[in-house]
Amino acid sequence: MQAKKDEMKRELENEIRVQQAQGLLASIDEKCFAKCITKPGTSMSRTEETCLSRCLDRYMEAFDIVSRVYLARIQRERIDRST
């Protein structure tokens, strides 16, 4: 019974990670593209490439921080429940 619960928790955590990644990609697409690509065309300028790269880096850093904090909180809650 416990093994089944643990498996369900892992599946739920994986689903949350997938949803977070999808949300991150949607945010990047919405925010970075709108900010950096002012005149869509057949190719990007060097300025647009640099802007997109920096924007992506900022989003990835934020995502990493949020993920680490979230996972730490989940682990603390598990420890608190087991004691």
N, CA, C and O atoms as a Maestro MAE file, in Angstrom:
{
 s_m_m2io_version
 :::
 2.0.0
}

f_m_ct {
 s_m_title
 :::
 protein
 m_atom[332] {
  # First column is atom index #
  i_m_mmod_type
  r_m_x_coord
  r_m_y_coord
  r_m_z_coord
  i_m_residue_number
  s_m_chain_name
  s_m_pdb_residue_name
  s_m_pdb_atom_name
  i_m_atomic_number
  :::
  1 25 0.817 -1.194 0.000 1 A "MET " " N  " 7
  2 3 0.000 0.000 0.000 1 A "MET " " CA " 6
  3 2 0.865 1.266 0.000 1 A "MET " " C  " 6
  4 15 0.613 2.199 -0.762 1 A "MET " " O  " 8
  5 25 1.892 1.286 0.868 2 A "GLN " " N  " 7
  6 3 2.787 2.442 0.937 2 A "GLN " " CA " 6
  7 2 3.545 2.621 -0.374 2 A "GLN " " C  " 6
  8 15 3.763 3.747 -0.822 2 A "GLN " " O  " 8
  9 25 3.946 1.505 -0.990 3 A "ALA " " N  " 7
  10 3 4.673 1.586 -2.262 3 A "ALA " " CA " 6
  11 2 3.808 2.235 -3.330 3 A "ALA " " C  " 6
  12 15 4.298 3.018 -4.144 3 A "ALA " " O  " 8
  13 25 2.535 1.911 -3.326 4 A "LYS " " N  " 7
  14 3 1.619 2.504 -4.304 4 A "LYS " " CA " 6
  15 2 1.462 4.010 -4.054 4 A "LYS " " C  " 6
  16 15 1.414 4.798 -4.999 4 A "LYS " " O  " 8
  17 25 1.384 4.402 -2.782 5 A "LYS " " N  " 7
  18 3 1.294 5.829 -2.447 5 A "LYS " " CA " 6
  19 2 2.553 6.568 -2.889 5 A "LYS " " C  " 6
  20 15 2.477 7.660 -3.453 5 A "LYS " " O  " 8
  21 25 3.709 5.963 -2.629 6 A "ASP " " N  " 7
  22 3 4.973 6.586 -3.029 6 A "ASP " " CA " 6
  23 2 5.050 6.744 -4.540 6 A "ASP " " C  " 6
  24 15 5.521 7.763 -5.045 6 A "ASP " " O  " 8
  25 25 4.588 5.731 -5.254 7 A "GLU " " N  " 7
  26 3 4.592 5.802 -6.721 7 A "GLU " " CA " 6
  27 2 3.670 6.914 -7.202 7 A "GLU " " C  " 6
  28 15 4.018 7.654 -8.122 7 A "GLU " " O  " 8
  29 25 2.508 7.037 -6.591 8 A "MET " " N  " 7
  30 3 1.572 8.095 -6.978 8 A "MET " " CA " 6
  31 2 2.164 9.475 -6.692 8 A "MET " " C  " 6
  32 15 1.988 10.404 -7.481 8 A "MET " " O  " 8
  33 25 2.861 9.609 -5.572 9 A "LYS " " N  " 7
  34 3 3.508 10.882 -5.245 9 A "LYS " " CA " 6
  35 2 4.571 11.232 -6.280 9 A "LYS " " C  " 6
  36 15 4.669 12.378 -6.719 9 A "LYS " " O  " 8
  37 25 5.367 10.232 -6.668 10 A "ARG " " N  " 7
  38 3 6.407 10.480 -7.682 10 A "ARG " " CA " 6
  39 2 5.778 10.897 -9.009 10 A "ARG " " C  " 6
  40 15 6.266 11.811 -9.674 10 A "ARG " " O  " 8
  41 25 4.698 10.228 -9.388 11 A "GLU " " N  " 7
  42 3 4.022 10.586 -10.633 11 A "GLU " " CA " 6
  43 2 3.469 12.004 -10.567 11 A "GLU " " C  " 6
  44 15 3.560 12.757 -11.536 11 A "GLU " " O  " 8
  45 25 2.898 12.364 -9.426 12 A "LEU " " N  " 7
  46 3 2.372 13.717 -9.254 12 A "LEU " " CA " 6
  47 2 3.490 14.750 -9.311 12 A "LEU " " C  " 6
  48 15 3.338 15.797 -9.941 12 A "LEU " " O  " 8
  49 25 4.604 14.463 -8.662 13 A "GLU " " N  " 7
  50 3 5.749 15.377 -8.701 13 A "GLU " " CA " 6
  51 2 6.268 15.538 -10.126 13 A "GLU " " C  " 6
  52 15 6.617 16.642 -10.543 13 A "GLU " " O  " 8
  53 25 6.318 14.438 -10.867 14 A "ASN " " N  " 7
  54 3 6.759 14.517 -12.264 14 A "ASN " " CA " 6
  55 2 5.794 15.355 -13.093 14 A "ASN " " C  " 6
  56 15 6.223 16.146 -13.932 14 A "ASN " " O  " 8
  57 25 4.502 15.187 -12.866 15 A "GLU " " N  " 7
  58 3 3.507 15.968 -13.596 15 A "GLU " " CA " 6
  59 2 3.649 17.451 -13.268 15 A "GLU " " C  " 6
  60 15 3.522 18.300 -14.151 15 A "GLU " " O  " 8
  61 25 3.909 17.758 -12.017 16 A "ILE " " N  " 7
  62 3 4.119 19.154 -11.617 16 A "ILE " " CA " 6
  63 2 5.332 19.728 -12.338 16 A "ILE " " C  " 6
  64 15 5.297 20.861 -12.817 16 A "ILE " " O  " 8
  65 25 6.399 18.948 -12.413 17 A "ARG " " N  " 7
  66 3 7.607 19.416 -13.117 17 A "ARG " " CA " 6
  67 2 7.319 19.684 -14.595 17 A "ARG " " C  " 6
  68 15 7.784 20.677 -15.154 17 A "ARG " " O  " 8
  69 25 6.552 18.796 -15.218 18 A "VAL " " N  " 7
  70 3 6.201 18.986 -16.632 18 A "VAL " " CA " 6
  71 2 5.387 20.264 -16.796 18 A "VAL " " C  " 6
  72 15 5.638 21.050 -17.710 18 A "VAL " " O  " 8
  73 25 4.418 20.471 -15.917 19 A "GLN " " N  " 7
  74 3 3.599 21.679 -15.998 19 A "GLN " " CA " 6
  75 2 4.430 22.936 -15.770 19 A "GLN " " C  " 6
  76 15 4.209 23.957 -16.421 19 A "GLN " " O  " 8
  77 25 5.380 22.862 -14.850 20 A "GLN " " N  " 7
  78 3 6.257 24.012 -14.613 20 A "GLN " " CA " 6
  79 2 7.093 24.310 -15.851 20 A "GLN " " C  " 6
  80 15 7.257 25.471 -16.228 20 A "GLN " " O  " 8
  81 25 7.616 23.278 -16.477 21 A "ALA " " N  " 7
  82 3 8.422 23.472 -17.683 21 A "ALA " " CA " 6
  83 2 7.574 24.066 -18.802 21 A "ALA " " C  " 6
  84 15 8.028 24.956 -19.521 21 A "ALA " " O  " 8
  85 25 6.350 23.578 -18.952 22 A "GLN " " N  " 7
  86 3 5.464 24.123 -19.977 22 A "GLN " " CA " 6
  87 2 5.134 25.585 -19.689 22 A "GLN " " C  " 6
  88 15 5.084 26.408 -20.603 22 A "GLN " " O  " 8
  89 25 4.912 25.901 -18.426 23 A "GLY " " N  " 7
  90 3 4.651 27.290 -18.048 23 A "GLY " " CA " 6
  91 2 5.845 28.179 -18.322 23 A "GLY " " C  " 6
  92 15 5.696 29.314 -18.775 23 A "GLY " " O  " 8
  93 25 7.035 27.656 -18.044 24 A "LEU " " N  " 7
  94 3 8.257 28.411 -18.314 24 A "LEU " " CA " 6
  95 2 8.391 28.694 -19.806 24 A "LEU " " C  " 6
  96 15 8.694 29.819 -20.204 24 A "LEU " " O  " 8
  97 25 8.169 27.685 -20.620 25 A "LEU " " N  " 7
  98 3 8.272 27.877 -22.070 25 A "LEU " " CA " 6
  99 2 7.234 28.869 -22.577 25 A "LEU " " C  " 6
  100 15 7.532 29.689 -23.446 25 A "LEU " " O  " 8
  101 25 6.031 28.802 -22.046 26 A "ALA " " N  " 7
  102 3 4.995 29.752 -22.455 26 A "ALA " " CA " 6
  103 2 5.383 31.176 -22.059 26 A "ALA " " C  " 6
  104 15 5.179 32.114 -22.829 26 A "ALA " " O  " 8
  105 25 5.939 31.334 -20.862 27 A "SER " " N  " 7
  106 3 6.372 32.662 -20.416 27 A "SER " " CA " 6
  107 2 7.502 33.192 -21.277 27 A "SER " " C  " 6
  108 15 7.512 34.359 -21.667 27 A "SER " " O  " 8
  109 25 8.451 32.316 -21.568 28 A "ILE " " N  " 7
  110 3 9.573 32.724 -22.415 28 A "ILE " " CA " 6
  111 2 9.062 33.166 -23.771 28 A "ILE " " C  " 6
  112 15 9.461 34.210 -24.288 28 A "ILE " " O  " 8
  113 25 8.182 32.370 -24.339 29 A "ASP " " N  " 7
  114 3 7.640 32.694 -25.655 29 A "ASP " " CA " 6
  115 2 6.908 34.029 -25.616 29 A "ASP " " C  " 6
  116 15 7.118 34.892 -26.468 29 A "ASP " " O  " 8
  117 25 6.054 34.184 -24.626 30 A "GLU " " N  " 7
  118 3 5.247 35.397 -24.534 30 A "GLU " " CA " 6
  119 2 6.085 36.630 -24.226 30 A "GLU " " C  " 6
  120 15 5.982 37.645 -24.916 30 A "GLU " " O  " 8
  121 25 6.898 36.544 -23.208 31 A "LYS " " N  " 7
  122 3 7.641 37.716 -22.738 31 A "LYS " " CA " 6
  123 2 8.866 38.032 -23.595 31 A "LYS " " C  " 6
  124 15 9.030 39.154 -24.074 31 A "LYS " " O  " 8
  125 25 9.715 37.034 -23.779 32 A "CYS " " N  " 7
  126 3 10.982 37.291 -24.473 32 A "CYS " " CA " 6
  127 2 10.768 37.617 -25.949 32 A "CYS " " C  " 6
  128 15 11.390 38.537 -26.481 32 A "CYS " " O  " 8
  129 25 9.901 36.873 -26.602 33 A "PHE " " N  " 7
  130 3 9.681 37.133 -28.018 33 A "PHE " " CA " 6
  131 2 9.086 38.522 -28.207 33 A "PHE " " C  " 6
  132 15 9.522 39.279 -29.075 33 A "PHE " " O  " 8
  133 25 8.094 38.853 -27.396 34 A "ALA " " N  " 7
  134 3 7.463 40.172 -27.517 34 A "ALA " " CA " 6
  135 2 8.458 41.291 -27.231 34 A "ALA " " C  " 6
  136 15 8.422 42.343 -27.870 34 A "ALA " " O  " 8
  137 25 9.349 41.058 -26.264 35 A "LYS " " N  " 7
  138 3 10.314 42.088 -25.891 35 A "LYS " " CA " 6
  139 2 11.428 42.231 -26.924 35 A "LYS " " C  " 6
  140 15 11.843 43.346 -27.240 35 A "LYS " " O  " 8
  141 25 11.909 41.115 -27.446 36 A "CYS " " N  " 7
  142 3 13.145 41.123 -28.235 36 A "CYS " " CA " 6
  143 2 12.947 41.186 -29.749 36 A "CYS " " C  " 6
  144 15 13.787 41.737 -30.461 36 A "CYS " " O  " 8
  145 25 11.866 40.639 -30.233 37 A "ILE " " N  " 7
  146 3 11.660 40.592 -31.686 37 A "ILE " " CA " 6
  147 2 10.682 41.700 -32.062 37 A "ILE " " C  " 6
  148 15 9.465 41.526 -32.007 37 A "ILE " " O  " 8
  149 25 11.240 42.828 -32.438 38 A "THR " " N  " 7
  150 3 10.403 43.991 -32.738 38 A "THR " " CA " 6
  151 2 9.880 43.983 -34.170 38 A "THR " " C  " 6
  152 15 8.801 44.505 -34.447 38 A "THR " " O  " 8
  153 25 10.648 43.389 -35.073 39 A "LYS " " N  " 7
  154 3 10.241 43.322 -36.480 39 A "LYS " " CA " 6
  155 2 10.470 41.900 -36.987 39 A "LYS " " C  " 6
  156 15 11.523 41.609 -37.554 39 A "LYS " " O  " 8
  157 25 9.488 41.006 -36.787 40 A "PRO " " N  " 7
  158 3 9.675 39.620 -37.239 40 A "PRO " " CA " 6
  159 2 9.971 39.566 -38.736 40 A "PRO " " C  " 6
  160 15 9.385 40.300 -39.532 40 A "PRO " " O  " 8
  161 25 10.871 38.701 -39.084 41 A "GLY " " N  " 7
  162 3 11.251 38.536 -40.482 41 A "GLY " " CA " 6
  163 2 11.816 37.150 -40.697 41 A "GLY " " C  " 6
  164 15 11.535 36.230 -39.929 41 A "GLY " " O  " 8
  165 25 12.608 37.004 -41.736 42 A "THR " " N  " 7
  166 3 13.162 35.690 -42.063 42 A "THR " " CA " 6
  167 2 14.385 35.343 -41.243 42 A "THR " " C  " 6
  168 15 14.783 34.180 -41.183 42 A "THR " " O  " 8
  169 25 14.990 36.342 -40.607 43 A "SER " " N  " 7
  170 3 16.152 36.080 -39.752 43 A "SER " " CA " 6
  171 2 16.182 37.102 -38.616 43 A "SER " " C  " 6
  172 15 15.556 38.160 -38.679 43 A "SER " " O  " 8
  173 25 16.937 36.739 -37.575 44 A "MET " " N  " 7
  174 3 17.057 37.640 -36.427 44 A "MET " " CA " 6
  175 2 18.339 38.453 -36.536 44 A "MET " " C  " 6
  176 15 19.352 37.990 -37.061 44 A "MET " " O  " 8
  177 25 18.266 39.662 -36.029 45 A "SER " " N  " 7
  178 3 19.465 40.498 -35.977 45 A "SER " " CA " 6
  179 2 20.323 40.057 -34.796 45 A "SER " " C  " 6
  180 15 19.856 39.308 -33.937 45 A "SER " " O  " 8
  181 25 21.543 40.503 -34.747 46 A "ARG " " N  " 7
  182 3 22.448 40.194 -33.636 46 A "ARG " " CA " 6
  183 2 21.863 40.733 -32.322 46 A "ARG " " C  " 6
  184 15 21.957 40.082 -31.282 46 A "ARG " " O  " 8
  185 25 21.266 41.910 -32.378 47 A "THR " " N  " 7
  186 3 20.648 42.504 -31.190 47 A "THR " " CA " 6
  187 2 19.506 41.635 -30.680 47 A "THR " " C  " 6
  188 15 19.381 41.414 -29.475 47 A "THR " " O  " 8
  189 25 18.674 41.141 -31.591 48 A "GLU " " N  " 7
  190 3 17.566 40.270 -31.195 48 A "GLU " " CA " 6
  191 2 18.079 38.964 -30.592 48 A "GLU " " C  " 6
  192 15 17.539 38.487 -29.594 48 A "GLU " " O  " 8
  193 25 19.105 38.394 -31.183 49 A "GLU " " N  " 7
  194 3 19.684 37.154 -30.659 49 A "GLU " " CA " 6
  195 2 20.225 37.357 -29.244 49 A "GLU " " C  " 6
  196 15 20.004 36.530 -28.360 49 A "GLU " " O  " 8
  197 25 20.934 38.464 -29.042 50 A "THR " " N  " 7
  198 3 21.489 38.766 -27.723 50 A "THR " " CA " 6
  199 2 20.377 38.975 -26.701 50 A "THR " " C  " 6
  200 15 20.447 38.468 -25.582 50 A "THR " " O  " 8
  201 25 19.365 39.714 -27.091 51 A "CYS " " N  " 7
  202 3 18.234 39.977 -26.210 51 A "CYS " " CA " 6
  203 2 17.547 38.667 -25.809 51 A "CYS " " C  " 6
  204 15 17.263 38.447 -24.632 51 A "CYS " " O  " 8
  205 25 17.282 37.803 -26.787 52 A "LEU " " N  " 7
  206 3 16.639 36.520 -26.493 52 A "LEU " " CA " 6
  207 2 17.500 35.660 -25.580 52 A "LEU " " C  " 6
  208 15 16.988 35.018 -24.663 52 A "LEU " " O  " 8
  209 25 18.782 35.646 -25.825 53 A "SER " " N  " 7
  210 3 19.694 34.853 -25.007 53 A "SER " " CA " 6
  211 2 19.685 35.326 -23.557 53 A "SER " " C  " 6
  212 15 19.600 34.515 -22.635 53 A "SER " " O  " 8
  213 25 19.770 36.611 -23.363 54 A "ARG " " N  " 7
  214 3 19.758 37.166 -21.999 54 A "ARG " " CA " 6
  215 2 18.416 36.930 -21.311 54 A "ARG " " C  " 6
  216 15 18.361 36.586 -20.131 54 A "ARG " " O  " 8
  217 25 17.356 37.117 -22.053 55 A "CYS " " N  " 7
  218 3 16.019 36.912 -21.506 55 A "CYS " " CA " 6
  219 2 15.844 35.450 -21.091 55 A "CYS " " C  " 6
  220 15 15.336 35.168 -20.006 55 A "CYS " " O  " 8
  221 25 16.259 34.534 -21.941 56 A "LEU " " N  " 7
  222 3 16.176 33.109 -21.631 56 A "LEU " " CA " 6
  223 2 17.003 32.784 -20.395 56 A "LEU " " C  " 6
  224 15 16.552 32.036 -19.527 56 A "LEU " " O  " 8
  225 25 18.194 33.333 -20.308 57 A "ASP " " N  " 7
  226 3 19.048 33.097 -19.139 57 A "ASP " " CA " 6
  227 2 18.367 33.551 -17.847 57 A "ASP " " C  " 6
  228 15 18.415 32.849 -16.837 57 A "ASP " " O  " 8
  229 25 17.742 34.712 -17.880 58 A "ARG " " N  " 7
  230 3 17.052 35.217 -16.681 58 A "ARG " " CA " 6
  231 2 15.910 34.289 -16.272 58 A "ARG " " C  " 6
  232 15 15.743 33.983 -15.092 58 A "ARG " " O  " 8
  233 25 15.132 33.848 -17.248 59 A "TYR " " N  " 7
  234 3 14.024 32.948 -16.934 59 A "TYR " " CA " 6
  235 2 14.523 31.611 -16.395 59 A "TYR " " C  " 6
  236 15 13.934 31.066 -15.462 59 A "TYR " " O  " 8
  237 25 15.580 31.086 -16.959 60 A "MET " " N  " 7
  238 3 16.112 29.806 -16.493 60 A "MET " " CA " 6
  239 2 16.662 29.933 -15.075 60 A "MET " " C  " 6
  240 15 16.465 29.033 -14.258 60 A "MET " " O  " 8
  241 25 17.340 31.024 -14.774 61 A "GLU " " N  " 7
  242 3 17.845 31.244 -13.416 61 A "GLU " " CA " 6
  243 2 16.688 31.317 -12.422 61 A "GLU " " C  " 6
  244 15 16.743 30.710 -11.353 61 A "GLU " " O  " 8
  245 25 15.659 32.049 -12.774 62 A "ALA " " N  " 7
  246 3 14.495 32.167 -11.889 62 A "ALA " " CA " 6
  247 2 13.819 30.812 -11.704 62 A "ALA " " C  " 6
  248 15 13.427 30.457 -10.593 62 A "ALA " " O  " 8
  249 25 13.685 30.066 -12.778 63 A "PHE " " N  " 7
  250 3 13.065 28.741 -12.707 63 A "PHE " " CA " 6
  251 2 13.871 27.819 -11.800 63 A "PHE " " C  " 6
  252 15 13.299 27.081 -10.998 63 A "PHE " " O  " 8
  253 25 15.190 27.856 -11.923 64 A "ASP " " N  " 7
  254 3 16.046 27.020 -11.076 64 A "ASP " " CA " 6
  255 2 15.877 27.375 -9.603 64 A "ASP " " C  " 6
  256 15 15.777 26.487 -8.756 64 A "ASP " " O  " 8
  257 25 15.845 28.654 -9.297 65 A "ILE " " N  " 7
  258 3 15.690 29.093 -7.908 65 A "ILE " " CA " 6
  259 2 14.344 28.632 -7.351 65 A "ILE " " C  " 6
  260 15 14.274 28.068 -6.259 65 A "ILE " " O  " 8
  261 25 13.294 28.874 -8.100 66 A "VAL " " N  " 7
  262 3 11.958 28.482 -7.648 66 A "VAL " " CA " 6
  263 2 11.876 26.970 -7.466 66 A "VAL " " C  " 6
  264 15 11.304 26.498 -6.483 66 A "VAL " " O  " 8
  265 25 12.433 26.218 -8.386 67 A "SER " " N  " 7
  266 3 12.402 24.755 -8.287 67 A "SER " " CA " 6
  267 2 13.134 24.266 -7.048 67 A "SER " " C  " 6
  268 15 12.632 23.397 -6.335 67 A "SER " " O  " 8
  269 25 14.315 24.814 -6.783 68 A "ARG " " N  " 7
  270 3 15.078 24.391 -5.602 68 A "ARG " " CA " 6
  271 2 14.327 24.701 -4.312 68 A "ARG " " C  " 6
  272 15 14.272 23.870 -3.406 68 A "ARG " " O  " 8
  273 25 13.753 25.888 -4.230 69 A "VAL " " N  " 7
  274 3 13.011 26.275 -3.028 69 A "VAL " " CA " 6
  275 2 11.780 25.386 -2.858 69 A "VAL " " C  " 6
  276 15 11.471 24.947 -1.750 69 A "VAL " " O  " 8
  277 25 11.091 25.130 -3.947 70 A "TYR " " N  " 7
  278 3 9.889 24.293 -3.901 70 A "TYR " " CA " 6
  279 2 10.226 22.875 -3.455 70 A "TYR " " C  " 6
  280 15 9.542 22.317 -2.597 70 A "TYR " " O  " 8
  281 25 11.264 22.294 -4.025 71 A "LEU " " N  " 7
  282 3 11.660 20.941 -3.640 71 A "LEU " " CA " 6
  283 2 12.117 20.882 -2.187 71 A "LEU " " C  " 6
  284 15 11.832 19.909 -1.489 71 A "LEU " " O  " 8
  285 25 12.811 21.899 -1.731 72 A "ALA " " N  " 7
  286 3 13.235 21.939 -0.329 72 A "ALA " " CA " 6
  287 2 12.018 21.994 0.591 72 A "ALA " " C  " 6
  288 15 11.996 21.347 1.638 72 A "ALA " " O  " 8
  289 25 11.026 22.755 0.205 73 A "ARG " " N  " 7
  290 3 9.809 22.838 1.014 73 A "ARG " " CA " 6
  291 2 9.094 21.491 1.072 73 A "ARG " " C  " 6
  292 15 8.635 21.075 2.136 73 A "ARG " " O  " 8
  293 25 9.000 20.820 -0.050 74 A "ILE " " N  " 7
  294 3 8.367 19.502 -0.084 74 A "ILE " " CA " 6
  295 2 9.117 18.535 0.822 74 A "ILE " " C  " 6
  296 15 8.502 17.776 1.571 74 A "ILE " " O  " 8
  297 25 10.433 18.561 0.755 75 A "GLN " " N  " 7
  298 3 11.228 17.669 1.597 75 A "GLN " " CA " 6
  299 2 11.034 17.985 3.079 75 A "GLN " " C  " 6
  300 15 10.925 17.070 3.895 75 A "GLN " " O  " 8
  301 25 10.990 19.264 3.432 76 A "ARG " " N  " 7
  302 3 10.751 19.641 4.834 76 A "ARG " " CA " 6
  303 2 9.386 19.157 5.303 76 A "ARG " " C  " 6
  304 15 9.245 18.669 6.424 76 A "ARG " " O  " 8
  305 25 8.379 19.294 4.441 77 A "GLU " " N  " 7
  306 3 7.033 18.853 4.805 77 A "GLU " " CA " 6
  307 2 6.995 17.345 5.008 77 A "GLU " " C  " 6
  308 15 6.314 16.861 5.912 77 A "GLU " " O  " 8
  309 25 7.711 16.604 4.184 78 A "ARG " " N  " 7
  310 3 7.768 15.147 4.352 78 A "ARG " " CA " 6
  311 2 8.413 14.778 5.678 78 A "ARG " " C  " 6
  312 15 7.940 13.885 6.381 78 A "ARG " " O  " 8
  313 25 9.487 15.466 6.012 79 A "ILE " " N  " 7
  314 3 10.180 15.196 7.278 79 A "ILE " " CA " 6
  315 2 9.267 15.538 8.452 79 A "ILE " " C  " 6
  316 15 9.184 14.780 9.418 79 A "ILE " " O  " 8
  317 25 8.584 16.677 8.370 80 A "ASP " " N  " 7
  318 3 7.676 17.090 9.443 80 A "ASP " " CA " 6
  319 2 6.544 16.082 9.635 80 A "ASP " " C  " 6
  320 15 6.140 15.809 10.766 80 A "ASP " " O  " 8
  321 25 6.037 15.535 8.548 81 A "ARG " " N  " 7
  322 3 4.941 14.562 8.638 81 A "ARG " " CA " 6
  323 2 5.399 13.241 9.237 81 A "ARG " " C  " 6
  324 15 4.631 12.563 9.920 81 A "ARG " " O  " 8
  325 25 6.638 12.879 8.985 82 A "SER " " N  " 7
  326 3 7.135 11.591 9.467 82 A "SER " " CA " 6
  327 2 7.559 11.632 10.932 82 A "SER " " C  " 6
  328 15 7.764 10.586 11.549 82 A "SER " " O  " 8
  329 25 7.693 12.835 11.489 83 A "THR " " N  " 7
  330 3 8.114 12.926 12.898 83 A "THR " " CA " 6
  331 2 6.950 13.133 13.824 83 A "THR " " C  " 6
  332 15 7.136 13.230 15.037 83 A "THR " " O  " 8
  :::
 }
 m_bond[331] {
  # First column is bond index #
  i_m_from
  i_m_to
  i_m_order
  :::
  1 1 2 1
  2 2 3 1
  3 3 4 2
  4 3 5 1
  5 5 6 1
  6 6 7 1
  7 7 8 2
  8 7 9 1
  9 9 10 1
  10 10 11 1
  11 11 12 2
  12 11 13 1
  13 13 14 1
  14 14 15 1
  15 15 16 2
  16 15 17 1
  17 17 18 1
  18 18 19 1
  19 19 20 2
  20 19 21 1
  21 21 22 1
  22 22 23 1
  23 23 24 2
  24 23 25 1
  25 25 26 1
  26 26 27 1
  27 27 28 2
  28 27 29 1
  29 29 30 1
  30 30 31 1
  31 31 32 2
  32 31 33 1
  33 33 34 1
  34 34 35 1
  35 35 36 2
  36 35 37 1
  37 37 38 1
  38 38 39 1
  39 39 40 2
  40 39 41 1
  41 41 42 1
  42 42 43 1
  43 43 44 2
  44 43 45 1
  45 45 46 1
  46 46 47 1
  47 47 48 2
  48 47 49 1
  49 49 50 1
  50 50 51 1
  51 51 52 2
  52 51 53 1
  53 53 54 1
  54 54 55 1
  55 55 56 2
  56 55 57 1
  57 57 58 1
  58 58 59 1
  59 59 60 2
  60 59 61 1
  61 61 62 1
  62 62 63 1
  63 63 64 2
  64 63 65 1
  65 65 66 1
  66 66 67 1
  67 67 68 2
  68 67 69 1
  69 69 70 1
  70 70 71 1
  71 71 72 2
  72 71 73 1
  73 73 74 1
  74 74 75 1
  75 75 76 2
  76 75 77 1
  77 77 78 1
  78 78 79 1
  79 79 80 2
  80 79 81 1
  81 81 82 1
  82 82 83 1
  83 83 84 2
  84 83 85 1
  85 85 86 1
  86 86 87 1
  87 87 88 2
  88 87 89 1
  89 89 90 1
  90 90 91 1
  91 91 92 2
  92 91 93 1
  93 93 94 1
  94 94 95 1
  95 95 96 2
  96 95 97 1
  97 97 98 1
  98 98 99 1
  99 99 100 2
  100 99 101 1
  101 101 102 1
  102 102 103 1
  103 103 104 2
  104 103 105 1
  105 105 106 1
  106 106 107 1
  107 107 108 2
  108 107 109 1
  109 109 110 1
  110 110 111 1
  111 111 112 2
  112 111 113 1
  113 113 114 1
  114 114 115 1
  115 115 116 2
  116 115 117 1
  117 117 118 1
  118 118 119 1
  119 119 120 2
  120 119 121 1
  121 121 122 1
  122 122 123 1
  123 123 124 2
  124 123 125 1
  125 125 126 1
  126 126 127 1
  127 127 128 2
  128 127 129 1
  129 129 130 1
  130 130 131 1
  131 131 132 2
  132 131 133 1
  133 133 134 1
  134 134 135 1
  135 135 136 2
  136 135 137 1
  137 137 138 1
  138 138 139 1
  139 139 140 2
  140 139 141 1
  141 141 142 1
  142 142 143 1
  143 143 144 2
  144 143 145 1
  145 145 146 1
  146 146 147 1
  147 147 148 2
  148 147 149 1
  149 149 150 1
  150 150 151 1
  151 151 152 2
  152 151 153 1
  153 153 154 1
  154 154 155 1
  155 155 156 2
  156 155 157 1
  157 157 158 1
  158 158 159 1
  159 159 160 2
  160 159 161 1
  161 161 162 1
  162 162 163 1
  163 163 164 2
  164 163 165 1
  165 165 166 1
  166 166 167 1
  167 167 168 2
  168 167 169 1
  169 169 170 1
  170 170 171 1
  171 171 172 2
  172 171 173 1
  173 173 174 1
  174 174 175 1
  175 175 176 2
  176 175 177 1
  177 177 178 1
  178 178 179 1
  179 179 180 2
  180 179 181 1
  181 181 182 1
  182 182 183 1
  183 183 184 2
  184 183 185 1
  185 185 186 1
  186 186 187 1
  187 187 188 2
  188 187 189 1
  189 189 190 1
  190 190 191 1
  191 191 192 2
  192 191 193 1
  193 193 194 1
  194 194 195 1
  195 195 196 2
  196 195 197 1
  197 197 198 1
  198 198 199 1
  199 199 200 2
  200 199 201 1
  201 201 202 1
  202 202 203 1
  203 203 204 2
  204 203 205 1
  205 205 206 1
  206 206 207 1
  207 207 208 2
  208 207 209 1
  209 209 210 1
  210 210 211 1
  211 211 212 2
  212 211 213 1
  213 213 214 1
  214 214 215 1
  215 215 216 2
  216 215 217 1
  217 217 218 1
  218 218 219 1
  219 219 220 2
  220 219 221 1
  221 221 222 1
  222 222 223 1
  223 223 224 2
  224 223 225 1
  225 225 226 1
  226 226 227 1
  227 227 228 2
  228 227 229 1
  229 229 230 1
  230 230 231 1
  231 231 232 2
  232 231 233 1
  233 233 234 1
  234 234 235 1
  235 235 236 2
  236 235 237 1
  237 237 238 1
  238 238 239 1
  239 239 240 2
  240 239 241 1
  241 241 242 1
  242 242 243 1
  243 243 244 2
  244 243 245 1
  245 245 246 1
  246 246 247 1
  247 247 248 2
  248 247 249 1
  249 249 250 1
  250 250 251 1
  251 251 252 2
  252 251 253 1
  253 253 254 1
  254 254 255 1
  255 255 256 2
  256 255 257 1
  257 257 258 1
  258 258 259 1
  259 259 260 2
  260 259 261 1
  261 261 262 1
  262 262 263 1
  263 263 264 2
  264 263 265 1
  265 265 266 1
  266 266 267 1
  267 267 268 2
  268 267 269 1
  269 269 270 1
  270 270 271 1
  271 271 272 2
  272 271 273 1
  273 273 274 1
  274 274 275 1
  275 275 276 2
  276 275 277 1
  277 277 278 1
  278 278 279 1
  279 279 280 2
  280 279 281 1
  281 281 282 1
  282 282 283 1
  283 283 284 2
  284 283 285 1
  285 285 286 1
  286 286 287 1
  287 287 288 2
  288 287 289 1
  289 289 290 1
  290 290 291 1
  291 291 292 2
  292 291 293 1
  293 293 294 1
  294 294 295 1
  295 295 296 2
  296 295 297 1
  297 297 298 1
  298 298 299 1
  299 299 300 2
  300 299 301 1
  301 301 302 1
  302 302 303 1
  303 303 304 2
  304 303 305 1
  305 305 306 1
  306 306 307 1
  307 307 308 2
  308 307 309 1
  309 309 310 1
  310 310 311 1
  311 311 312 2
  312 311 313 1
  313 313 314 1
  314 314 315 1
  315 315 316 2
  316 315 317 1
  317 317 318 1
  318 318 319 1
  319 319 320 2
  320 319 321 1
  321 321 322 1
  322 322 323 1
  323 323 324 2
  324 323 325 1
  325 325 326 1
  326 326 327 1
  327 327 328 2
  328 327 329 1
  329 329 330 1
  330 330 331 1
  331 331 332 2
  :::
 }
}
